[in-house]
Amino acid sequence: MSSINRTPAVLPELPYAYDALEPAISSAIIPTDTDDAFAGVPPRQAFEDIQAAASSSDIKKQIALQAAIKFNGGGHINHSLFWENLAPTANGGGEFPSSGPLADQVKADFGGLDGLKKAVNAAALGIQGSGWAWLGYNPTTKKLEAVSTANQDPLLGYVPLVGIDMWEHAFYLDYKNVKQSYLDAIWTVINWKEAEARLAKA
């Protein structure tokens, strides 16, 4: 059995100050959301535990640990993408390209940016409980789609271009339970350059 990397899982450094996304996202939200990315069993411990369970052929233990790995691993993946797909307005946050591959794809699949926002917002508001809303590229259909995932589940089967954290910790301090206001605000700090770069890699 191959050994598991024992380097602690950490989120990438933010490329902007905690208050750089205000007023869309306050400086109080960011450390809360970052801390909650690793709620529960620490990722390193979960992976070490499953390695030990596999070494001892403890199938029940391996199955029991899958949920912790999925939750914490998904939290790491999702939050890493989330903070990179946001940018301060001073650095181009919210500026959707007027032309180019992303603009063309959005026009073809959603009729334009307004259609994209409407579709992703609908996916976000349709989440029961906690989860994530996504703009994803489907490599099979070669189209952009608005999808959602529950809890900290990562987006599988798609290339994630934009992810929106719909856990309460991501918006409650700023917007209480008015999720639509949070969604209206977050579009003003979306890093469309990053989204286009992800599309190009797809």
Residue frames relative to the residue before (quaternion, step in Angstrom):
aa qw qx qy qz dx dy dz
M 1.0000 0.0000 0.0000 0.0000 0.00 0.00 0.00
S 0.4416 -0.6956 0.4956 0.2747 3.58 -0.88 0.90
S 0.4730 -0.6772 0.4796 0.2961 3.55 -1.04 0.73
I 0.4434 -0.6879 0.5182 0.2484 3.52 -1.20 0.60
N 0.5414 -0.6161 0.4629 0.3362 3.54 -1.00 0.81
R 0.2518 -0.8083 0.5188 0.1186 3.57 -0.67 1.11
T 0.3929 0.7031 -0.4977 0.3218 3.58 1.21 0.25
P 0.4826 -0.6714 0.4621 0.3206 3.64 -0.74 0.91
A 0.4343 -0.6818 0.5225 0.2713 3.56 -1.04 0.81
V 0.0468 0.7915 -0.6055 0.0685 3.56 -0.76 1.04
L 0.4916 -0.6339 0.5040 0.3203 3.53 -1.18 0.54
P 0.5550 -0.6036 0.4347 0.3724 3.60 -1.07 0.58
E 0.5979 -0.5573 0.4339 0.3790 3.53 -1.22 0.51
L 0.4809 -0.6533 0.4954 0.3107 3.57 -1.00 0.80
P 0.3664 -0.7416 0.5138 0.2277 3.61 -0.91 0.83
Y 0.7313 0.2989 -0.2047 0.5779 3.59 1.27 0.34
A 0.6127 -0.5578 0.4186 0.3719 3.55 -1.27 0.39
Y 0.6708 -0.5186 0.3538 0.3949 3.58 -1.22 0.49
D 0.7463 0.3971 -0.2253 0.4843 3.59 1.03 -0.72
A 0.4435 0.7445 -0.4230 0.2649 3.60 1.27 -0.01
L 0.6934 0.4681 -0.2778 0.4722 3.60 1.18 -0.44
E 0.4485 0.6874 -0.4621 0.3358 3.59 1.25 0.06
P 0.5812 -0.1415 -0.7971 -0.0820 1.55 -2.19 1.27
A 0.4335 0.7186 -0.4664 0.2796 3.62 1.20 -0.08
I 0.7794 0.0185 0.0254 0.6258 3.57 0.94 -0.95
S 0.3486 -0.7749 0.4897 0.1954 3.57 -0.59 1.14
S 0.6463 -0.5350 0.3892 0.3802 3.52 -1.29 0.43
A 0.6098 0.5662 -0.3530 0.4277 3.61 1.17 -0.46
I 0.6229 0.5708 -0.3351 0.4170 3.58 1.14 -0.61
I 0.6646 0.5785 -0.3259 0.3427 3.58 0.77 -1.04
P 0.7086 0.4231 -0.3116 0.4709 3.67 0.68 -0.82
T 0.6003 0.5533 -0.3586 0.4526 3.60 1.10 -0.61
D 0.6891 0.4722 -0.2776 0.4744 3.55 0.87 -0.97
T 0.6376 0.5269 -0.3269 0.4571 3.58 1.01 -0.76
D 0.6543 0.5079 -0.3134 0.4645 3.59 0.94 -0.86
D 0.6920 0.4915 -0.2786 0.4495 3.58 0.95 -0.87
A 0.4802 0.6608 -0.4435 0.3689 3.59 1.23 -0.16
F 0.7826 0.2623 -0.1364 0.5478 3.57 1.14 -0.61
A 0.2008 0.7891 -0.5527 0.1775 3.57 1.00 0.78
G 0.7479 0.3782 -0.2750 0.4711 3.57 -1.06 0.66
V 0.8093 -0.2093 0.1812 0.5180 3.56 -1.11 -0.73
P 0.4587 -0.6751 0.4888 0.3079 3.62 -0.76 0.95
P 0.5868 -0.6227 0.3766 0.3551 3.62 -0.87 0.89
R 0.6567 0.5154 -0.3323 0.4391 3.60 0.85 -0.89
Q 0.6632 0.5038 -0.3079 0.4599 3.57 0.93 -0.90
A 0.6395 0.5319 -0.3309 0.4457 3.58 0.97 -0.84
F 0.6836 0.4762 -0.2949 0.4678 3.58 0.91 -0.85
E 0.6302 0.5166 -0.3364 0.4721 3.59 1.04 -0.70
D 0.6446 0.5272 -0.3198 0.4520 3.57 1.01 -0.81
I 0.6902 0.4629 -0.3025 0.4667 3.59 0.88 -0.83
Q 0.5930 0.5476 -0.3664 0.4628 3.60 1.12 -0.57
A 0.6579 0.4992 -0.3030 0.4755 3.57 0.97 -0.85
A 0.6475 0.5159 -0.3170 0.4628 3.58 1.00 -0.81
A 0.6498 0.5059 -0.3150 0.4718 3.58 1.03 -0.76
S 0.6409 0.5373 -0.3206 0.4447 3.58 1.00 -0.83
S 0.7412 0.3733 -0.2092 0.5172 3.57 1.10 -0.72
S 0.4345 -0.7283 0.4282 0.3122 3.58 1.36 0.20
D 0.3487 0.7235 -0.5098 0.3084 3.57 1.07 0.78
I 0.2168 -0.8263 0.5110 0.0952 3.57 0.13 1.35
K 0.6436 0.5306 -0.3324 0.4401 3.59 0.92 -0.86
K 0.6604 0.5016 -0.3060 0.4676 3.57 0.96 -0.85
Q 0.6296 0.5350 -0.3339 0.4537 3.59 1.00 -0.81
I 0.6605 0.4976 -0.3029 0.4737 3.58 0.95 -0.88
A 0.6578 0.5242 -0.3122 0.4417 3.58 0.94 -0.88
L 0.6958 0.4831 -0.2717 0.4568 3.59 1.07 -0.71
Q 0.4877 0.6894 -0.4316 0.3172 3.60 1.18 -0.34
A 0.6497 0.5299 -0.3261 0.4367 3.59 0.95 -0.84
A 0.6573 0.5075 -0.3160 0.4589 3.59 0.97 -0.84
I 0.6621 0.4972 -0.3084 0.4683 3.56 0.96 -0.84
K 0.6456 0.5160 -0.3193 0.4637 3.58 0.97 -0.85
F 0.6792 0.4968 -0.2954 0.4523 3.58 0.91 -0.92
N 0.7431 0.4115 -0.2309 0.4745 3.57 0.73 -1.07
G 0.6409 0.5064 -0.3261 0.4759 3.58 1.01 -0.74
G 0.6509 0.5043 -0.3062 0.4778 3.56 1.02 -0.82
G 0.6265 0.5408 -0.3322 0.4524 3.58 1.03 -0.77
H 0.6504 0.5101 -0.3067 0.4719 3.55 1.01 -0.83
I 0.6730 0.4937 -0.2950 0.4650 3.59 0.84 -0.97
N 0.7064 0.4887 -0.2753 0.4317 3.57 0.75 -1.07
H 0.6999 0.4603 -0.2842 0.4663 3.59 0.87 -0.89
S 0.5912 0.5563 -0.3696 0.4522 3.58 1.08 -0.63
L 0.6689 0.4799 -0.2841 0.4915 3.58 1.00 -0.86
F 0.6499 0.5687 -0.3183 0.3909 3.55 0.92 -0.99
W 0.7275 0.4337 -0.2644 0.4612 3.59 0.71 -1.01
E 0.6442 0.5008 -0.3301 0.4745 3.58 1.16 -0.46
N 0.7101 0.4402 -0.2856 0.4695 3.60 1.10 -0.48
L 0.6028 0.4649 -0.3831 0.5232 3.54 1.26 0.61
A 0.0055 0.7913 -0.6112 0.0176 3.57 -1.15 0.63
P 0.5502 -0.5947 0.4596 0.3639 3.58 -1.06 0.66
T 0.5874 -0.5853 0.4155 0.3737 3.58 -1.10 0.62
A 0.6062 0.5650 -0.3519 0.4352 3.59 1.13 -0.60
N 0.7290 0.3710 -0.2167 0.5329 3.57 1.24 -0.46
G 0.7164 -0.4731 0.2499 0.4478 3.56 1.14 0.53
G 0.3641 0.7406 -0.4931 0.2752 3.58 1.23 0.14
G 0.8095 0.2544 -0.2082 0.4864 3.55 -0.91 0.94
E 0.5926 0.5776 -0.3686 0.4234 3.60 1.24 -0.19
F 0.1813 -0.7961 0.5727 0.0725 3.54 -0.29 1.29
P 0.4997 -0.6778 0.4370 0.3161 3.62 -0.84 0.88
S 0.4357 -0.7079 0.4962 0.2505 3.55 -1.01 0.80
S 0.7868 0.0586 -0.0372 0.6134 3.58 1.23 -0.37
G 0.5248 0.6308 -0.4675 0.3287 3.54 -1.29 0.18
P 0.7730 -0.3981 0.2418 0.4308 3.59 -1.32 0.11
L 0.6823 0.4781 -0.3032 0.4626 3.60 0.89 -0.88
A 0.6510 0.5114 -0.3192 0.4612 3.58 0.90 -0.90
D 0.6582 0.5089 -0.3096 0.4603 3.58 0.96 -0.84
Q 0.6720 0.4977 -0.3010 0.4585 3.59 0.92 -0.90
V 0.6468 0.5143 -0.3176 0.4650 3.58 0.98 -0.84
K 0.6486 0.5106 -0.3207 0.4645 3.59 0.97 -0.81
A 0.6721 0.5028 -0.2984 0.4543 3.57 0.96 -0.87
D 0.7855 0.3796 -0.1831 0.4531 3.58 0.87 -0.93
F 0.8043 0.2285 -0.1148 0.5363 3.60 1.13 -0.58
G 0.5149 -0.6455 0.4184 0.3783 3.58 1.24 -0.17
G 0.7469 -0.3100 0.1913 0.5563 3.57 1.31 -0.03
L 0.7424 -0.4304 0.2814 0.4294 3.55 -1.32 0.12
D 0.6313 0.5354 -0.3505 0.4381 3.61 0.94 -0.76
G 0.6514 0.5103 -0.3086 0.4690 3.57 1.02 -0.80
L 0.6193 0.5361 -0.3329 0.4672 3.56 1.06 -0.76
K 0.6710 0.4982 -0.3019 0.4587 3.59 0.83 -1.00
K 0.6426 0.5313 -0.3241 0.4470 3.57 0.94 -0.87
A 0.6848 0.4892 -0.2864 0.4579 3.59 0.92 -0.91
V 0.6813 0.4672 -0.2964 0.4793 3.61 0.89 -0.88
N 0.6244 0.5308 -0.3395 0.4617 3.60 1.00 -0.75
A 0.6419 0.5187 -0.3234 0.4629 3.58 0.98 -0.82
A 0.6394 0.5106 -0.3222 0.4761 3.58 1.01 -0.79
A 0.6573 0.5195 -0.3017 0.4550 3.57 1.00 -0.86
L 0.7187 0.4492 -0.2526 0.4668 3.57 0.84 -0.99
G 0.6314 0.5403 -0.3309 0.4472 3.58 1.23 -0.32
I 0.4984 0.6583 -0.4296 0.3656 3.59 1.26 -0.13
Q 0.2494 -0.7458 0.6014 0.1412 3.55 -0.88 0.98
G 0.7924 0.1357 -0.1318 0.5799 3.57 -0.43 1.18
S 0.7451 -0.3733 0.2983 0.4653 3.57 -0.99 -0.87
G 0.2569 0.7673 -0.5628 0.1689 3.54 -1.15 0.58
W 0.4551 -0.6596 0.5313 0.2746 3.52 -1.34 -0.36
A 0.2272 -0.7264 0.6296 0.1561 3.55 -1.16 0.68
W 0.1197 -0.8324 0.5411 -0.0042 3.55 -0.95 0.92
L 0.2027 -0.6462 0.7075 0.2018 3.44 -1.41 0.44
G 0.0391 0.8320 -0.5477 0.0792 3.54 -0.39 1.23
Y 0.3562 -0.6937 0.5814 0.2322 3.52 -1.23 0.55
N 0.2553 -0.7672 0.5747 0.1260 3.54 -0.74 1.12
P 0.3072 -0.7947 0.4898 0.1852 3.63 -0.32 1.16
T 0.6029 0.5573 -0.3606 0.4425 3.58 1.21 -0.34
T 0.7704 0.3202 -0.1731 0.5234 3.58 0.85 -0.98
K 0.2975 -0.7762 0.4836 0.2740 3.55 1.37 -0.41
K 0.5478 0.5750 -0.4045 0.4536 3.53 1.07 0.87
L 0.4642 -0.6209 0.5467 0.3164 3.52 -1.33 0.36
E 0.0341 -0.8009 0.5979 -0.0039 3.56 -1.02 0.81
A 0.3516 -0.6806 0.5993 0.2322 3.54 -1.25 0.57
V 0.0888 0.8025 -0.5786 0.1156 3.56 -0.61 1.14
S 0.2294 -0.7551 0.5921 0.1633 3.56 -1.29 0.21
T 0.1532 -0.7491 0.6331 0.1204 3.53 -1.29 0.42
A 0.4739 -0.6840 0.4838 0.2712 3.55 -1.13 0.66
N 0.8516 0.1506 -0.1121 0.4895 3.53 -1.26 0.53
Q 0.7286 -0.3556 0.2786 0.5149 3.62 -0.69 -1.07
D 0.2816 0.7808 -0.5188 0.2047 3.60 1.18 0.39
P 0.3838 -0.7133 0.5286 0.2540 3.60 -0.86 0.89
L 0.5477 -0.6013 0.4692 0.3440 3.55 -1.28 0.35
L 0.0595 -0.8169 0.5735 -0.0164 3.57 -0.36 1.25
G 0.7706 0.3373 -0.2582 0.4752 3.55 -1.07 0.73
Y 0.7196 0.3186 -0.2087 0.5806 3.56 1.33 -0.02
V 0.3749 -0.6279 0.6033 0.3181 3.52 -1.36 0.13
P 0.3097 -0.7741 0.5151 0.1985 3.63 -0.46 1.11
L 0.1848 -0.7848 0.5844 0.0913 3.57 -0.81 1.04
V 0.7776 -0.0148 0.0379 0.6274 3.57 1.03 -0.86
G 0.0590 -0.7841 0.6173 0.0263 3.55 -0.93 0.92
I 0.1339 -0.7855 0.6008 0.0634 3.56 -1.00 0.84
D 0.3716 -0.7399 0.5289 0.1863 3.52 -0.68 1.20
M 0.0737 -0.8181 0.5703 0.0113 3.57 -0.62 1.15
W 0.3547 0.6809 -0.5395 0.3457 3.54 1.13 0.70
E 0.6286 -0.5761 0.3700 0.3690 3.56 -1.07 0.71
H 0.6315 0.5581 -0.3449 0.4132 3.60 1.01 -0.75
A 0.6260 0.5662 -0.3350 0.4187 3.60 1.20 -0.44
F 0.8351 0.2074 -0.0795 0.5033 3.60 1.10 -0.49
Y 0.5392 0.6853 -0.4079 0.2707 3.60 1.09 -0.56
L 0.6427 0.5404 -0.3421 0.4218 3.63 0.88 -0.82
D 0.7416 0.4001 -0.2160 0.4933 3.56 1.06 -0.75
Y 0.8448 0.2102 -0.0415 0.4904 3.57 0.87 -0.98
K 0.3907 -0.7131 0.4811 0.3277 3.59 1.31 0.05
N 0.7665 -0.3398 0.2345 0.4920 3.60 -0.77 -0.94
V 0.4775 0.6611 -0.4485 0.3658 3.59 1.24 0.28
K 0.1748 -0.8434 0.5024 0.0758 3.54 0.29 1.30
Q 0.6093 0.5669 -0.3618 0.4201 3.59 1.04 -0.69
S 0.6375 0.5197 -0.3328 0.4612 3.60 1.01 -0.74
Y 0.6166 0.5339 -0.3277 0.4768 3.58 1.07 -0.75
L 0.6749 0.4890 -0.2946 0.4676 3.57 0.89 -0.91
D 0.6234 0.5342 -0.3436 0.4560 3.60 0.96 -0.81
A 0.6966 0.4864 -0.2695 0.4533 3.57 0.97 -0.90
I 0.6791 0.5289 -0.3206 0.3953 3.56 0.85 -0.90
W 0.5881 0.5714 -0.3796 0.4285 3.60 1.11 -0.53
T 0.6239 0.5575 -0.3454 0.4250 3.62 1.15 -0.45
V 0.7574 0.3156 -0.1983 0.5361 3.61 1.26 -0.19
I 0.3499 0.7250 -0.5184 0.2886 3.59 1.15 0.46
N 0.3456 -0.7306 0.5602 0.1814 3.54 -0.97 0.95
W 0.1585 -0.8377 0.5175 0.0725 3.57 0.13 1.29
K 0.5572 0.5823 -0.3985 0.4378 3.60 1.18 -0.41
E 0.6506 0.4997 -0.3048 0.4838 3.56 1.02 -0.82
A 0.6348 0.5279 -0.3269 0.4599 3.58 0.98 -0.84
E 0.6704 0.4901 -0.3028 0.4676 3.59 0.94 -0.87
A 0.6288 0.5264 -0.3385 0.4615 3.59 1.06 -0.71
R 0.6431 0.5066 -0.3229 0.4750 3.60 1.03 -0.74
L 0.6296 0.5239 -0.3309 0.4686 3.57 1.04 -0.77
A 0.6436 0.5264 -0.3246 0.4509 3.58 0.96 -0.82
K 0.6644 0.4960 -0.3028 0.4699 3.60 1.01 -0.77
A 0.6010 0.5795 -0.3547 0.4208 3.56 1.17 -0.59
